[in-house]
Every structure is written in structure tokens, then in C-alpha cells.
Amino acid sequence: MTGGVLAPGEATLGVLGGGQLGRMFVHAAQGLGYRVMVLEPDAASPAGAAADEHLVAAYEDDAALATLARECSAVTTEFENVPAAALRRLAATRPVAPAAAAVEVCQHRAQEKRCFVEAGVPCAPHGLVTQPGDMAPAALGSLAALLPGVLKTARMGYDGKGQRAVAQPADLPAAWAALGGVPCVLERRLPLRHEISVIVARGRDGQAVHLPLQQNLHRDGILAVTQVPAPDVDPGTAALAVAQALRLADRLAYVGVLCVEFFILADGSLVANEMAPRPHNSGHYSIDACDVSQFELQVRTLAGLPLVAPRQHSAAVMINLLGDLWFDGGSGLPSEPRTPRAPDWDAVLAVPGAHLHLYGKAEPRPGRKMGHLTLTAAEPALARARAQQAAAVLGLPPF
């Protein structure tokens, strides 16, 4: 169902999901005068704590979905693994962005790869592993040409989860079993120079804008650092990545905020890695460094408000703050327990241009995203120097 413009201050917006992305959407929507209702089963969720109303229920709960449809003028989601059936049910009576069909493509790696191919966007050579017979020597065929590679679950993989490295054909059955014997995509391992991402916002009328290209550094499969402007990406490659991200948004008839992650290979060529049908960790810097953040863009696409191209007014480096920072020493094993401690926020906030965002999660755990820190400055070199200073205070490795 499509809808007209929802004027600021005159509507309630709904969100499926209660994580930190939802929390930052809530803040952006409330800043424009909207009320926000969150549907999330966790009673202590970050978005639920910030929302005007929190429906504590499962995403497919009939009564909760009926309430969301009755009380909200439009509905979005803050994570890609929301049940598509819930989005379809809501879309029968309310505008929903992104649509279930687009979310389903991003939920399944094989469909996502097919979308890349059909849109003419290069991606890593890949094949499917869906049953034991696919790995039999007589049937292995083209899969062998993808090795060494990475086996990834077709669904539910994120932050490095749901992946196994595979060096040779004999390793494939064990890797598939370790991932639960579920349908997987095998991708050839490529020689990477850099990881980048493009965040696009597309309205119901097909108009689209984008944030500046982001250069990303991952550690253990989790985003660690984002730099904008991207220090190692030439203008031609940046323009190509933006054009390909916009092409994918058009291919999906997408409405909302879409992130497309790319690899720049050792030879300088560009391949798409994956898409996220929502705001993205690499775009968090936009809250402090742009005049329109990725979360305000999400609000604008949902409410049908005008889309304006974001202007980056400050160079920025974003550092992810994982739960590991809340512990000292030890391995975490019973024989070597780790000592809880609070990061030295005074020293961090003494760094000029430091903007601290904590997500309201009560329990820090290793690998859990607890917040992010953005360092801004007038020049990229100064933003990077400030970020290195903050990283040293936090005990994080330099980059």
C-alpha cells in the first residue's frame, strides 16, 4: 500500500526491531516531531527504551501487528531478519518501507547474488551448497574452482557469523556440517585491497540520494573503523560504487535506506559483497558529520518527505565500541576470568571532536556492539589523528 506525505508532528511511525539502529531511528523521528511505536520482544531493548510506546511481543504476534497497523501511519524495520510475512501483513493497510520483497532478497545470499548479476553489478564468483550430494567428488564440478573460498550460510549471517573458510574440496563437508548443514553459498576468496560501502536513500517516487562513500576496516568479521572521506579510494572507483548502489536500489524498486558493501580488489576492480536493507553501522558517522543523517533519511523516505543530498560538513572517523572494552585481561575462561571495568570516558571525551554514542545495553559482552565513537575535524588527517588518540586511550589497535 502506498501513502501520501506524513507531516512532521502529525503522525506515529512504527518500527519492527528494538536494536541500536531502531534507537537512532527513534531519535531522528522524534526530532522531527513524530511519535514512534516499536514492536520488539525484548522488554529491555535499546529502541524500546527510547520509543514513545514499546509493544513487547513477537514480530508475528497477531494482536501486536494489529495494534501497529491501527496506531501507526507507516512502518519500517531496523534489521533485515524481520519476518517478511509480518511486513506483508502490515503493507496490506499501511505504507511499509522497505517492502517485504526487497528485504527477502537481502535475507538470502543466493537471491542477493542473483540480484547483483541481473543488475549487471559484478560480485565474487560463487556457487550453492544445499545438500551432501553437492560436495561429492563426482558432483563437485565448478565448486572446486571456487577454492580456496568462504562458505556462508544463505540466511542469518552477519558480523562474521555463519561463515567458514574452505581451503580444498576435502574441507568442504566439515565446514558445511559446522554451519548446521543448511543451504550455503560458497564464494571464491578474492585478494582484497579495501572494503567500502555506499548508503542510498530512495523515495517512493524513485528519487534517490546517497551519503559520501565510506571506507571500512573489519576485525574478526565485525566493523571496527569507518573513515569518511575514504582515504584510499580514487574518485572514479567511488563514482562507480555509487552508480552501482543506485542501480541496485532501482532494481529492487527500493524505498528506504539501503547499504551496499563492496570490495576493492588488489587489481583495483570493484565487486559487490552484500546489501543491508536498513541503515548501516558504517553510516553512523553521519549523525555528527553530515547535515542529514542516515536515520533522518530513513524517516524522510518512510514519511514521504523531500530527499535532499546529505552534505558532509566535517571529516570523520567512526570507531565501534564492542563489549570487550568493558573488561580487563583474562581469557574469559573460568580459570582466567576477566575483570569488569568501565572505559575511561573522561579521557575519551577530552579528545577534541569526540562524539560518544552508547546504545543503552545493560550487559556488555565480548563482540557485542555497545556503542560507537565518532571523531570529527575540519580535515581528514586531523580526524584520523584524533581517532588514533582515542583508540589508544581505549586500548584499541591503531589503524
C-alpha positions as a Markdown table, in Angstrom:
| # | Residue | x | y | z |
|---|---|---|---|---|
| 1 | Met | 0.0 | 0.0 | 0.0 |
| 2 | Thr | 1.3 | 3.5 | -0.9 |
| 3 | Gly | 0.6 | 6.6 | 1.1 |
| 4 | Gly | 0.9 | 10.4 | 0.9 |
| 5 | Val | 3.2 | 12.7 | 2.9 |
| 6 | Leu | 3.1 | 12.3 | 6.6 |
| 7 | Ala | 3.7 | 15.8 | 8.0 |
| 8 | Pro | 6.1 | 16.2 | 10.9 |
| 9 | Gly | 4.4 | 16.3 | 14.2 |
| 10 | Glu | 1.2 | 14.8 | 12.9 |
| 11 | Ala | 1.8 | 11.0 | 12.7 |
| 12 | Thr | 3.1 | 7.9 | 14.6 |
| 13 | Leu | 5.7 | 5.8 | 12.9 |
| 14 | Gly | 6.2 | 2.1 | 13.6 |
| 15 | Val | 9.4 | 0.1 | 13.8 |
| 16 | Leu | 9.9 | -3.6 | 13.8 |
| 17 | Gly | 13.0 | -4.3 | 15.8 |
| 18 | Gly | 14.4 | -2.9 | 19.0 |
| 19 | Gly | 18.2 | -2.7 | 18.5 |
| 20 | Gln | 20.5 | 0.3 | 18.3 |
| 21 | Leu | 19.6 | 1.1 | 14.7 |
| 22 | Gly | 15.9 | 1.4 | 15.8 |
| 23 | Arg | 17.0 | 3.5 | 18.8 |
| 24 | Met | 18.8 | 6.0 | 16.4 |
| 25 | Phe | 15.7 | 6.0 | 14.1 |
| 26 | Val | 13.5 | 6.8 | 17.1 |
| 27 | His | 15.7 | 9.8 | 18.0 |
| 28 | Ala | 15.7 | 11.1 | 14.4 |
| 29 | Ala | 11.9 | 10.7 | 14.1 |
| 30 | Gln | 11.2 | 12.3 | 17.4 |
| 31 | Gly | 13.5 | 15.2 | 16.4 |
| 32 | Leu | 11.1 | 15.8 | 13.5 |
| 33 | Gly | 8.1 | 15.6 | 15.8 |
| 34 | Tyr | 6.8 | 12.1 | 15.1 |
| 35 | Arg | 5.7 | 9.7 | 17.8 |
| 36 | Val | 7.3 | 6.2 | 17.4 |
| 37 | Met | 6.0 | 2.8 | 18.3 |
| 38 | Val | 8.4 | -0.1 | 18.5 |
| 39 | Leu | 7.5 | -3.8 | 18.2 |
| 40 | Glu | 10.2 | -5.9 | 19.9 |
| 41 | Pro | 10.0 | -9.0 | 22.1 |
| 42 | Asp | 12.9 | -7.9 | 24.4 |
| 43 | Ala | 11.5 | -5.7 | 27.1 |
| 44 | Ala | 14.9 | -4.1 | 27.7 |
| 45 | Ser | 15.6 | -3.2 | 24.1 |
| 46 | Pro | 17.6 | 0.0 | 23.2 |
| 47 | Ala | 14.9 | 1.2 | 20.8 |
| 48 | Gly | 12.0 | 0.3 | 23.1 |
| 49 | Ala | 13.5 | 2.4 | 25.9 |
| 50 | Ala | 13.6 | 5.4 | 23.6 |
| 51 | Ala | 10.3 | 5.0 | 21.8 |
| 52 | Asp | 7.0 | 6.7 | 22.8 |
| 53 | Glu | 5.5 | 3.2 | 23.1 |
| 54 | His | 7.0 | -0.3 | 23.1 |
| 55 | Leu | 4.9 | -3.3 | 22.2 |
| 56 | Val | 6.6 | -6.2 | 23.9 |
| 57 | Ala | 5.6 | -9.1 | 21.6 |
| 58 | Ala | 6.9 | -11.4 | 18.9 |
| 59 | Tyr | 7.2 | -9.9 | 15.4 |
| 60 | Glu | 4.4 | -12.1 | 14.1 |
| 61 | Asp | 2.1 | -11.7 | 17.1 |
| 62 | Asp | -1.4 | -11.1 | 15.7 |
| 63 | Ala | -2.5 | -8.6 | 18.3 |
| 64 | Ala | 0.7 | -6.6 | 18.2 |
| 65 | Leu | 0.7 | -6.3 | 14.4 |
| 66 | Ala | -3.0 | -5.2 | 14.6 |
| 67 | Thr | -2.0 | -2.5 | 17.1 |
| 68 | Leu | 0.9 | -1.4 | 15.0 |
| 69 | Ala | -1.3 | -1.2 | 11.9 |
| 70 | Arg | -4.0 | 0.7 | 13.8 |
| 71 | Glu | -1.8 | 3.2 | 15.6 |
| 72 | Cys | 1.0 | 3.9 | 13.0 |
| 73 | Ser | 0.7 | 5.7 | 9.7 |
| 74 | Ala | 3.7 | 3.9 | 8.3 |
| 75 | Val | 6.1 | 1.2 | 9.4 |
| 76 | Thr | 9.8 | 0.4 | 8.8 |
| 77 | Thr | 12.3 | -2.2 | 10.1 |
| 78 | Glu | 15.7 | -1.8 | 11.7 |
| 79 | Phe | 17.1 | -5.2 | 10.9 |
| 80 | Glu | 17.0 | -7.5 | 7.9 |
| 81 | Asn | 15.9 | -10.7 | 9.5 |
| 82 | Val | 12.4 | -9.5 | 10.4 |
| 83 | Pro | 9.8 | -12.0 | 9.2 |
| 84 | Ala | 8.8 | -10.9 | 5.7 |
| 85 | Ala | 5.3 | -12.2 | 6.5 |
| 86 | Ala | 4.9 | -9.5 | 9.1 |
| 87 | Leu | 5.9 | -6.8 | 6.7 |
| 88 | Arg | 3.4 | -8.1 | 4.1 |
| 89 | Arg | 0.6 | -8.2 | 6.6 |
| 90 | Leu | 1.3 | -4.6 | 7.6 |
| 91 | Ala | 1.6 | -3.5 | 4.0 |
| 92 | Ala | -2.0 | -4.5 | 3.3 |
| 93 | Thr | -3.2 | -1.4 | 5.2 |
| 94 | Arg | -0.2 | 0.8 | 5.8 |
| 95 | Pro | 2.9 | 2.0 | 3.8 |
| 96 | Val | 5.8 | -0.2 | 4.7 |
| 97 | Ala | 9.4 | 0.7 | 3.7 |
| 98 | Pro | 11.4 | -1.3 | 2.8 |
| 99 | Ala | 9.0 | -3.7 | 1.2 |
| 100 | Ala | 8.9 | -7.4 | 2.1 |
| 101 | Ala | 10.1 | -8.4 | -1.4 |
| 102 | Ala | 13.3 | -6.3 | -1.2 |
| 103 | Val | 14.0 | -7.5 | 2.4 |
| 104 | Glu | 13.7 | -11.1 | 1.3 |
| 105 | Val | 16.3 | -10.6 | -1.4 |
| 106 | Cys | 18.7 | -9.2 | 1.2 |
| 107 | Gln | 17.9 | -12.0 | 3.7 |
| 108 | His | 19.1 | -14.8 | 1.3 |
| 109 | Arg | 22.6 | -14.7 | -0.1 |
| 110 | Ala | 21.7 | -16.7 | -3.2 |
| 111 | Gln | 18.9 | -14.3 | -4.1 |
| 112 | Glu | 21.2 | -11.4 | -3.3 |
| 113 | Lys | 23.9 | -12.7 | -5.7 |
| 114 | Arg | 21.2 | -13.2 | -8.4 |
| 115 | Cys | 20.1 | -9.6 | -7.9 |
| 116 | Phe | 23.7 | -8.5 | -8.4 |
| 117 | Val | 24.1 | -10.5 | -11.6 |
| 118 | Glu | 20.7 | -9.4 | -13.0 |
| 119 | Ala | 21.6 | -5.7 | -12.3 |
| 120 | Gly | 24.9 | -6.1 | -14.0 |
| 121 | Val | 26.9 | -5.4 | -10.8 |
| 122 | Pro | 30.0 | -7.7 | -10.5 |
| 123 | Cys | 30.2 | -9.9 | -7.4 |
| 124 | Ala | 32.5 | -12.7 | -6.3 |
| 125 | Pro | 32.3 | -16.0 | -8.2 |
| 126 | His | 30.1 | -18.3 | -6.2 |
| 127 | Gly | 28.0 | -21.5 | -6.2 |
| 128 | Leu | 25.4 | -23.1 | -4.0 |
| 129 | Val | 25.8 | -26.0 | -1.5 |
| 130 | Thr | 22.4 | -27.2 | -0.4 |
| 131 | Gln | 22.8 | -31.0 | 0.1 |
| 132 | Pro | 25.6 | -33.5 | 0.7 |
| 133 | Gly | 25.5 | -34.6 | -2.9 |
| 134 | Asp | 26.7 | -31.2 | -4.0 |
| 135 | Met | 30.1 | -31.9 | -2.3 |
| 136 | Ala | 30.6 | -35.4 | -3.7 |
| 137 | Pro | 33.7 | -35.7 | -5.8 |
| 138 | Ala | 31.7 | -36.7 | -8.9 |
| 139 | Ala | 29.4 | -33.7 | -8.5 |
| 140 | Leu | 31.8 | -31.1 | -7.1 |
| 141 | Gly | 32.5 | -29.7 | -10.6 |
| 142 | Ser | 32.6 | -25.9 | -10.7 |
| 143 | Leu | 32.6 | -25.6 | -6.9 |
| 144 | Ala | 36.2 | -26.8 | -6.9 |
| 145 | Ala | 37.2 | -23.8 | -9.0 |
| 146 | Leu | 35.9 | -21.6 | -6.1 |
| 147 | Leu | 38.5 | -22.8 | -3.7 |
| 148 | Pro | 40.1 | -21.5 | -1.6 |
| 149 | Gly | 36.9 | -19.8 | -0.7 |
| 150 | Val | 34.4 | -18.9 | 2.1 |
| 151 | Leu | 31.3 | -20.9 | 2.8 |
| 152 | Lys | 28.5 | -18.7 | 4.1 |
| 153 | Thr | 25.0 | -19.7 | 5.3 |
| 154 | Ala | 22.4 | -18.5 | 2.8 |
| 155 | Arg | 20.4 | -16.9 | 5.7 |
| 156 | Met | 21.1 | -15.3 | 9.1 |
| 157 | Gly | 24.8 | -14.5 | 8.7 |
| 158 | Tyr | 26.1 | -11.2 | 10.0 |
| 159 | Asp | 29.2 | -9.7 | 11.7 |
| 160 | Gly | 31.3 | -12.6 | 10.5 |
| 161 | Lys | 28.9 | -15.2 | 11.9 |
| 162 | Gly | 27.7 | -18.1 | 9.7 |
| 163 | Gln | 31.0 | -18.4 | 7.8 |
| 164 | Arg | 33.8 | -20.9 | 7.4 |
| 165 | Ala | 37.0 | -20.7 | 5.4 |
| 166 | Val | 37.5 | -23.7 | 3.0 |
| 167 | Ala | 40.9 | -24.3 | 1.5 |
| 168 | Gln | 40.4 | -27.5 | -0.5 |
| 169 | Pro | 37.5 | -29.8 | -1.6 |
| 170 | Ala | 38.1 | -32.3 | 1.3 |
| 171 | Asp | 37.4 | -29.5 | 3.8 |
| 172 | Leu | 34.0 | -28.6 | 2.4 |
| 173 | Pro | 31.8 | -31.3 | 4.1 |
| 174 | Ala | 33.2 | -30.5 | 7.6 |
| 175 | Ala | 32.7 | -26.8 | 7.0 |
| 176 | Trp | 29.1 | -27.4 | 5.8 |
| 177 | Ala | 28.4 | -29.6 | 8.8 |
| 178 | Ala | 29.8 | -27.0 | 11.2 |
| 179 | Leu | 27.4 | -24.4 | 9.8 |
| 180 | Gly | 24.5 | -26.8 | 10.5 |
| 181 | Gly | 24.1 | -28.4 | 7.2 |
| 182 | Val | 21.8 | -25.6 | 6.0 |
| 183 | Pro | 21.8 | -24.1 | 2.4 |
| 184 | Cys | 25.0 | -22.2 | 1.9 |
| 185 | Val | 26.8 | -20.1 | -0.7 |
| 186 | Leu | 30.4 | -20.8 | -1.5 |
| 187 | Glu | 32.4 | -17.7 | -2.6 |
| 188 | Arg | 35.8 | -17.7 | -4.0 |
| 189 | Arg | 38.3 | -15.9 | -1.8 |
| 190 | Leu | 39.4 | -12.7 | -3.5 |
| 191 | Pro | 42.6 | -10.6 | -3.0 |
| 192 | Leu | 41.2 | -7.5 | -1.2 |
| 193 | Arg | 42.7 | -4.1 | -1.1 |
| 194 | His | 39.9 | -2.2 | 0.7 |
| 195 | Glu | 36.3 | -2.6 | 1.9 |
| 196 | Ile | 33.9 | 0.2 | 1.2 |
| 197 | Ser | 30.2 | 0.9 | 1.5 |
| 198 | Val | 27.6 | 3.2 | -0.1 |
| 199 | Ile | 24.4 | 4.2 | 1.7 |
| 200 | Val | 21.5 | 5.1 | -0.6 |
| 201 | Ala | 18.1 | 6.6 | 0.3 |
| 202 | Arg | 15.3 | 6.1 | -2.3 |
| 203 | Gly | 11.8 | 7.5 | -2.1 |
| 204 | Arg | 8.5 | 6.1 | -3.4 |
| 205 | Asp | 8.8 | 8.4 | -6.4 |
| 206 | Gly | 12.2 | 6.8 | -7.4 |
| 207 | Gln | 14.2 | 9.9 | -6.3 |
| 208 | Ala | 17.4 | 8.8 | -4.6 |
| 209 | Val | 20.3 | 10.4 | -2.7 |
| 210 | His | 23.4 | 9.0 | -1.1 |
| 211 | Leu | 25.9 | 9.6 | 1.6 |
| 212 | Pro | 29.6 | 10.0 | 0.8 |
| 213 | Leu | 31.4 | 6.7 | 0.2 |
| 214 | Gln | 32.7 | 5.1 | 3.4 |
| 215 | Gln | 36.0 | 3.1 | 3.7 |
| 216 | Asn | 35.7 | 0.4 | 6.3 |
| 217 | Leu | 38.1 | -1.8 | 8.4 |
| 218 | His | 36.8 | -5.1 | 9.8 |
| 219 | Arg | 38.4 | -7.1 | 12.6 |
| 220 | Asp | 37.2 | -10.7 | 13.2 |
| 221 | Gly | 34.3 | -10.0 | 10.8 |
| 222 | Ile | 33.0 | -7.1 | 12.7 |
| 223 | Leu | 33.2 | -3.5 | 11.5 |
| 224 | Ala | 35.9 | -1.7 | 13.6 |
| 225 | Val | 36.6 | 1.6 | 11.9 |
| 226 | Thr | 35.0 | 3.7 | 9.2 |
| 227 | Gln | 36.7 | 6.7 | 7.6 |
| 228 | Val | 34.9 | 9.4 | 5.5 |
| 229 | Pro | 36.2 | 10.7 | 3.2 |
| 230 | Ala | 37.6 | 7.4 | 2.1 |
| 231 | Pro | 41.4 | 8.0 | 2.2 |
| 232 | Asp | 42.4 | 5.3 | -0.3 |
| 233 | Val | 39.6 | 5.3 | -2.9 |
| 234 | Asp | 40.0 | 7.3 | -6.2 |
| 235 | Pro | 37.1 | 9.4 | -7.5 |
| 236 | Gly | 36.4 | 7.1 | -10.4 |
| 237 | Thr | 36.0 | 4.0 | -8.2 |
| 238 | Ala | 33.9 | 6.0 | -5.7 |
| 239 | Ala | 31.6 | 7.2 | -8.5 |
| 240 | Leu | 31.3 | 3.6 | -9.9 |
| 241 | Ala | 30.3 | 2.3 | -6.5 |
| 242 | Val | 27.7 | 4.9 | -6.0 |
| 243 | Ala | 26.3 | 4.3 | -9.5 |
| 244 | Gln | 26.1 | 0.5 | -8.8 |
| 245 | Ala | 24.4 | 1.0 | -5.5 |
| 246 | Leu | 21.8 | 3.3 | -7.1 |
| 247 | Arg | 21.3 | 0.7 | -9.8 |
| 248 | Leu | 20.6 | -2.0 | -7.2 |
| 249 | Ala | 18.1 | 0.3 | -5.4 |
| 250 | Asp | 16.3 | 0.8 | -8.7 |
| 251 | Arg | 16.4 | -2.9 | -9.5 |
| 252 | Leu | 14.7 | -3.7 | -6.2 |
| 253 | Ala | 12.2 | -0.8 | -6.6 |
| 254 | Tyr | 13.6 | 0.0 | -3.1 |
| 255 | Val | 12.0 | 2.5 | -0.7 |
| 256 | Gly | 14.1 | 3.4 | 2.4 |
| 257 | Val | 17.7 | 3.3 | 3.3 |
| 258 | Leu | 19.9 | 0.7 | 1.6 |
| 259 | Cys | 23.6 | -0.1 | 2.3 |
| 260 | Val | 25.7 | -1.8 | -0.4 |
| 261 | Glu | 29.1 | -3.2 | 0.7 |
| 262 | Phe | 31.8 | -3.5 | -1.9 |
| 263 | Phe | 35.3 | -4.9 | -2.1 |
| 264 | Ile | 38.1 | -3.2 | -4.0 |
| 265 | Leu | 40.3 | -5.9 | -5.2 |
| 266 | Ala | 44.1 | -5.9 | -5.5 |
| 267 | Asp | 43.9 | -5.0 | -9.2 |
| 268 | Gly | 41.6 | -2.1 | -8.4 |
| 269 | Ser | 38.4 | -3.7 | -9.7 |
| 270 | Leu | 35.1 | -3.4 | -7.8 |
| 271 | Val | 32.8 | -6.2 | -6.7 |
| 272 | Ala | 29.7 | -6.1 | -4.6 |
| 273 | Asn | 29.8 | -8.1 | -1.3 |
| 274 | Glu | 26.3 | -7.8 | 0.3 |
| 275 | Met | 23.4 | -5.5 | 0.9 |
| 276 | Ala | 21.6 | -4.4 | 4.1 |
| 277 | Pro | 18.0 | -3.2 | 3.8 |
| 278 | Arg | 18.4 | -0.6 | 6.6 |
| 279 | Pro | 20.8 | 2.0 | 8.0 |
| 280 | His | 24.2 | 0.6 | 8.5 |
| 281 | Asn | 27.0 | 0.6 | 11.1 |
| 282 | Ser | 29.3 | 2.3 | 8.6 |
| 283 | Gly | 26.9 | 5.3 | 8.3 |
| 284 | His | 26.7 | 6.2 | 12.0 |
| 285 | Tyr | 29.2 | 9.0 | 11.4 |
| 286 | Ser | 26.5 | 10.9 | 9.5 |
| 287 | Ile | 24.8 | 11.8 | 12.8 |
| 288 | Asp | 27.7 | 14.1 | 13.7 |
| 289 | Ala | 29.4 | 14.8 | 10.4 |
| 290 | Cys | 26.5 | 15.4 | 7.9 |
| 291 | Asp | 23.7 | 17.8 | 7.8 |
| 292 | Val | 21.2 | 15.0 | 7.2 |
| 293 | Ser | 22.0 | 11.6 | 8.9 |
| 294 | Gln | 21.2 | 8.2 | 7.5 |
| 295 | Phe | 18.4 | 7.9 | 10.2 |
| 296 | Glu | 16.8 | 11.2 | 9.1 |
| 297 | Leu | 16.9 | 9.8 | 5.6 |
| 298 | Gln | 15.1 | 6.7 | 6.8 |
| 299 | Val | 12.4 | 8.9 | 8.4 |
| 300 | Arg | 12.1 | 11.0 | 5.2 |
| 301 | Thr | 11.7 | 8.0 | 2.9 |
| 302 | Leu | 9.1 | 6.5 | 5.2 |
| 303 | Ala | 7.1 | 9.7 | 5.7 |
| 304 | Gly | 7.3 | 10.8 | 2.0 |
| 305 | Leu | 9.2 | 13.9 | 2.9 |
| 306 | Pro | 11.6 | 15.6 | 0.4 |
| 307 | Leu | 15.0 | 13.9 | 0.0 |
| 308 | Val | 18.0 | 16.2 | -0.1 |
| 309 | Ala | 21.5 | 15.1 | -0.8 |
| 310 | Pro | 23.4 | 15.0 | 2.5 |
| 311 | Arg | 26.3 | 17.4 | 2.9 |
| 312 | Gln | 29.3 | 16.2 | 4.9 |
| 313 | His | 30.5 | 19.3 | 6.9 |
| 314 | Ser | 33.2 | 17.5 | 8.8 |
| 315 | Ala | 35.8 | 14.8 | 8.1 |
| 316 | Ala | 35.0 | 11.8 | 10.3 |
| 317 | Val | 36.3 | 8.6 | 11.7 |
| 318 | Met | 33.9 | 6.2 | 13.4 |
| 319 | Ile | 35.1 | 3.6 | 15.9 |
| 320 | Asn | 32.9 | 0.7 | 17.0 |
| 321 | Leu | 32.8 | 0.2 | 20.8 |
| 322 | Leu | 32.4 | -3.6 | 21.5 |
| 323 | Gly | 31.8 | -5.1 | 24.9 |
| 324 | Asp | 35.4 | -6.2 | 25.1 |
| 325 | Leu | 36.2 | -2.7 | 26.2 |
| 326 | Trp | 34.3 | -3.2 | 29.4 |
| 327 | Phe | 36.7 | -5.9 | 30.7 |
| 328 | Asp | 40.4 | -6.1 | 31.7 |
| 329 | Gly | 42.7 | -9.0 | 30.9 |
| 330 | Gly | 41.9 | -12.7 | 31.2 |
| 331 | Ser | 40.7 | -15.1 | 28.5 |
| 332 | Gly | 37.1 | -15.3 | 29.8 |
| 333 | Leu | 37.5 | -18.9 | 30.8 |
| 334 | Pro | 36.7 | -19.9 | 34.4 |
| 335 | Ser | 40.4 | -20.3 | 35.1 |
| 336 | Glu | 41.1 | -16.8 | 33.8 |
| 337 | Pro | 38.1 | -14.6 | 34.5 |
| 338 | Arg | 38.0 | -11.2 | 33.0 |
| 339 | Thr | 37.6 | -8.2 | 35.4 |
| 340 | Pro | 34.7 | -5.9 | 34.6 |
| 341 | Arg | 35.6 | -2.2 | 34.3 |
| 342 | Ala | 34.3 | 0.9 | 32.7 |
| 343 | Pro | 36.2 | 2.5 | 29.8 |
| 344 | Asp | 37.9 | 5.8 | 30.6 |
| 345 | Trp | 35.2 | 8.0 | 29.1 |
| 346 | Asp | 36.7 | 11.2 | 30.7 |
| 347 | Ala | 39.9 | 10.7 | 28.7 |
| 348 | Val | 38.0 | 9.8 | 25.6 |
| 349 | Leu | 35.7 | 12.8 | 25.8 |
| 350 | Ala | 38.8 | 15.0 | 26.4 |
| 351 | Val | 39.8 | 14.4 | 22.7 |
| 352 | Pro | 38.6 | 17.3 | 20.6 |
| 353 | Gly | 35.8 | 16.4 | 18.2 |
| 354 | Ala | 34.8 | 13.2 | 20.1 |
| 355 | His | 31.1 | 12.3 | 19.9 |
| 356 | Leu | 30.2 | 9.3 | 22.1 |
| 357 | His | 27.0 | 7.3 | 21.4 |
| 358 | Leu | 26.1 | 4.5 | 23.8 |
| 359 | Tyr | 23.2 | 2.2 | 23.0 |
| 360 | Gly | 21.7 | 1.6 | 26.4 |
| 361 | Lys | 22.6 | -2.1 | 26.6 |
| 362 | Ala | 22.8 | -3.2 | 30.2 |
| 363 | Glu | 25.1 | -6.1 | 29.7 |
| 364 | Pro | 28.5 | -5.8 | 27.9 |
| 365 | Arg | 29.7 | -9.0 | 26.2 |
| 366 | Pro | 32.7 | -9.6 | 24.0 |
| 367 | Gly | 31.8 | -8.8 | 20.4 |
| 368 | Arg | 28.6 | -7.1 | 21.3 |
| 369 | Lys | 28.1 | -3.6 | 19.9 |
| 370 | Met | 27.7 | -1.3 | 22.9 |
| 371 | Gly | 28.1 | 2.0 | 21.1 |
| 372 | His | 30.3 | 4.0 | 18.7 |
| 373 | Leu | 32.6 | 6.9 | 18.9 |
| 374 | Thr | 32.9 | 9.5 | 16.1 |
| 375 | Leu | 35.8 | 11.8 | 15.8 |
| 376 | Thr | 35.2 | 14.9 | 13.6 |
| 377 | Ala | 37.6 | 17.6 | 12.4 |
| 378 | Ala | 37.9 | 20.1 | 9.6 |
| 379 | Glu | 40.5 | 18.0 | 7.8 |
| 380 | Pro | 40.7 | 14.2 | 7.3 |
| 381 | Ala | 44.2 | 13.9 | 8.6 |
| 382 | Leu | 43.2 | 15.7 | 11.9 |
| 383 | Ala | 40.1 | 13.5 | 12.3 |
| 384 | Arg | 42.3 | 10.4 | 11.8 |
| 385 | Ala | 44.9 | 11.7 | 14.3 |
| 386 | Arg | 42.1 | 12.3 | 16.9 |
| 387 | Ala | 40.7 | 8.8 | 16.3 |
| 388 | Gln | 44.1 | 7.2 | 16.8 |
| 389 | Gln | 44.4 | 9.2 | 20.1 |
| 390 | Ala | 41.0 | 7.9 | 21.2 |
| 391 | Ala | 41.8 | 4.4 | 20.1 |
| 392 | Ala | 45.0 | 4.5 | 22.2 |
| 393 | Val | 43.0 | 5.6 | 25.3 |
| 394 | Leu | 40.6 | 2.7 | 24.8 |
| 395 | Gly | 43.4 | 0.2 | 24.3 |
| 396 | Leu | 42.4 | -0.5 | 20.7 |
| 397 | Pro | 45.0 | -1.2 | 18.0 |
| 398 | Pro | 45.9 | 1.6 | 15.6 |
| 399 | Phe | 44.7 | 1.5 | 12.0 |
